[in-house]
């Protein structure tokens, strides 16, 4: 099994930079998780580094996961498996099988893509895992989107980088926004804040007062909040009862725009605006949709004069898909 140098030495903190554009009556900063130097970066690359450790420890010879054809997660897991010299098997819903850049990359990395109706995903995964085991293989399965404690732990690290930046620069954020999908990114950020505040409380340091807001890209509010809360509880373990506070989990589905992959012309305009003003690519499925949702959230709640941090969770190949759609007037 081959090693990946970046994952072996650990991912260096990603930059936090001030945005130059006028995006509203607040000061805007962005954390460039998309600059993690592996497979176009993003939170999925950060999560993959944690799964990489477990794959090495368990001596797996097949990496399996689940995701859609537009999934950044599947692209990065397929890339990681290829770099490790391992087979990769992806279960994907057969609905909406548009060929996107992520799809092409997954295929180029040599991954097997098995499609099935979305209603049969769980059964298909179980059957395929069992088949590999009967063949004498040692499969390692990763939940869609990198869900689970390794994914949550990766985003706890993201929060700790934010806290370290604040302490180093003296810049303190009032709000932290991000795209919330499977929930592990938000679970990690909230868990990181709860643990960091507990550590600061014990040492007499100033407490942090940011509000972490997840902009849902698909799930309704009730389901989304519960999934994030469950992930926080699973990660914190016994400490959950003493550390968790319900008001720390802010999740809104007000900007879902019809569900996963759906967006409006206003989102496209926001993506064009950010690219023109700050040279930062965003996609319409995750990051651009969440950035637009953040602006709407702040305006609707009349939040002004605050320092806002937006976490760019990656997805650059999807930016180019959007350009192609614009060229075709889709």
N, C-alpha and C positions, 0 to 999 in steps of 0.2 A: 504494500500500500504506500503510494507516494505521499510526501508531505507538501503542504502549502506553506511557503515561508511566511507570508503575511499572517496567517492564522496561528502559526507556531510562535511567532514573536509577539503577537498581540496587536490589535488595531489601535493606532495612535488617535488621539482626540481629533475630531473633525472641527473645522473652523466655524466660528460664529462671526458673522460680518453684518455691519449696518447696511440697510438697504437705502439706495439713493432716491428712489421714486417716491412720489407723493401718493400714498395709498390710503390716506385718511388722516384724521387729526390725532395721530399717535406717532411715536417713534418706533420704527419697524426694524427688527433684526432677523436674521435667518441662520439656522444651523444647517450646514451643508453636509448632511449624512450621505448625499449623493456623491460626495468626493472620496468616500472610502475606496481605496484603489484595488477593487476586485469586481469584475463583471458589472461595470457601471454603478457600483456602490449602492447605497441606500440601506434602510433598516433591515432589509432581507439579507444583505451581505453581512451585517453585524450579527444577525441571528445565526446565519450559516456558520460563522466562526465558532459559536457555542455548540452547535450540533456536530461540527467537525471533531471536536474533542471527544464527544461520546462515541462517534463512529470509530475513531481510532481506538478508544478503550475497549469497545465491544468486538473489535476485529471483524466488522461487517464486510461483506463482499458484494452486496447489492443495496443501493440507496433507493428508497421508495418515498413518494409523496403524492399529494393530491392538489390539483389546482386547475384554473381555467386556461384557455389559450392565451389570454392577455396577462397571465400571472408573472409578476416580477420574481416571486418566490420560486416558481418552477424553473425559470431561466437560471437563477443563481444556484439552485440545488443541482441542476443538470451540469452546470459549469464546474461546480465544486467536485462532483463525482468524477467528471472527466479528468480534472486536474489530479485527482487521487488515484486514477487508474481503475475506478470501480464502475460497475454497471449501474445504470439508473433507469428506474421504471416509474412512469408518471400515470396516474389515473386521472382522467379528465372528463368532465361532462360533455356529452355529444351535442348538447344544445349550443347554438350560436358559435359554430366552429369556423369563425372568420380567421384567415391566416394573417397573423400579425408578426412584427419583427421578433417579439419574444418567442412566438411559435417556431419561427425559422431558426432562431438561435438554439432552442431546446433540441431541435432535430439535428442541427450541426454538431452539437455536443455528443451526439450518438445515443441519446436517451430513447427508450421505448415509450411511446405515448399510446396508452390504451383508453379508448373512449367507451362510455356507457351512459345510459340515461341517468340524470341526476338523482332519481329515486332509487337507483341501484348502486350508488357509489359505495356505501358501507359494506354491502354484501360482496362487491367486486374486490374491494381492498382485502377483506378477510380471506377470500378465496385465493387471491394472488399470493398473499403472504404465506399461506399454508402450502401452496404449490411449490414455492421456492424452498421452503423447509423440507418438503418431501424429496426435493432434488438434492438435498445436502447443502443448500445455500444458507447463509446467515444474513437475512435481510434486516435492514434498519429502516423503520417507517417514521416519517416526519409528518405531523398533521399539517393540513393546509395553512398557508400563511406563516408557518413557523410557530404555530400555537404550542403552548406548553412552557414548562419552567425554563428550559434553555433560552427560548425566545424572550421570555419575560426578563430573565437575568441580563440578556444583552442590552435591553432598553433601560434597565436599572443603571447600567454603565453610562448610557446616554445622559440620563439625568445627573449623574455624578459629575460628568464633564461640564454640564451647564452650571451646576453649583460651584465647581472649581473656577469656571470663567468669571462668575459673579464675584467670587472672593478675590480673584486676582485683579480684576479691572475696576471693581467698585460699582459696576453697572448692575442694577437689580431689576429683573423683569417682573412686571405685574401679572402678565398672562403668558402662558405657553400654549400654542395651538398646534395641532397636527391632524393628519388624516387617520381616522380610526376605522379599521377594517375587521380583522379577526379578533382584535382586542389586546394582543400582547404588547404592542407598543405603548398603548395607554396604561395597561397594567404595570408595565415596567417603569414608566415615568412616575406614576402615582406611588408605587411601592418605593421607588428611589427617594421621592420626596418625604414620605412617611418615615423611612429609616434614617435619612439624613437629618430631619428635624429632631428625631429622637436622640441621635448622637449629639446634636448641637445643644439640646436641652440639658443633657447630662453633663456637658462641659461648660455650660453657661454662655454659649455663643448666641448671637442674634438669630432668631428664628426666621425662616423663609416664609414669604406670604404670597407666592405666585398661585394663580389659579390655572390649573391644567385643563384645557378644554379639548375634548375629542370631537372632531367634525365627522360624523358618520358618512361613509361613502356608499352604504347599502342597507345596513340593519336598522330596524325600527328602534325607537328609544328604549322601550322596555326590555327587549331581547339584548340589545347592545350593552346596556348598563349591567345586566345580569351576567353576561359573559365576561365582561371586564372585571366585575366584582369577584366572580369565581376564580379568575386567574390570579387576582391579588391575594385572595384567601389561600389558594394553593401554594403560591410562592412564599408568602410570609409565614405560613404554618402556625405554630403556637402564638407567634407575636401578633397575629391578625387581630385577636380580641382586644389587645391593648393599644395597637397602633392605628387601626382603621377608623376613619371618620367618613360618614356618608357624604358630607358636603364636599369632600375632596374629589369625588367622582362626578365630573361634569361631562355629560355626553349628550349631544343634540343630533336629532335626525331631521332637522328643519331644512337641510340643504341637500338631501339625498337625490332630489330631482328625478324620482322615478325608479331609483335602484342602481345596482352595480353597472358601471359602464355608461350610465345615462348622464347627459349634461345639457346645458343650455348655451345659447350664443353668448350670453354674458360671461360664462366660464371661458369660452374661447377668446373673448376680448381680454379677459384678465390675463390669460396665458401669454397672449401677444404683447400686452402691456409690460409684464414682468420681464419678458425676453428683451424687448426694445429698451427698457429703462435700466435694467440691471444685468442683462446677459445671462439670466438663469433659466434653463429649460424646465418646464413643468408639463405634466400630462393631464388629460381630462378625466381619467378614471380615478386617480388618487390625489396627487399633490395640487394640481391646478384647481380641481373641484373644492378641495379643502381650503385653499388660500382664498378663493372667492367666498366660500362659506364663512370664513373668519371675518372678512371685511363686512359681510352682511350682518353677522352676529354683533360686531362692535358698533355698527351704525344703528341697528335696531335697538340695542340696549343703551344707546347714547353714551358709550364709553370713549372718552377723549383724554388727551394729555397723558397717556400711559406708555410705558415701555413694553412692547409686544415682541415676543420671540416666536417665530414660526419654524417648526422642524421639517425640513425638506427630506422626505423619506425615500427619495429615489424614483426610478421609473423612466430614465432617459429614453430607452428604445420606444416607449409609448408616445413620446413627444414627436418622434419622426413619423409614427403612424398617423398622428393628428395632422401633420404637414401634408401627408399624402391625401388624406381625406379632404383637406382644404383645396389641394390642387385639383381634386376630382369633383369639387363642389358638393361633397357629401354632407 
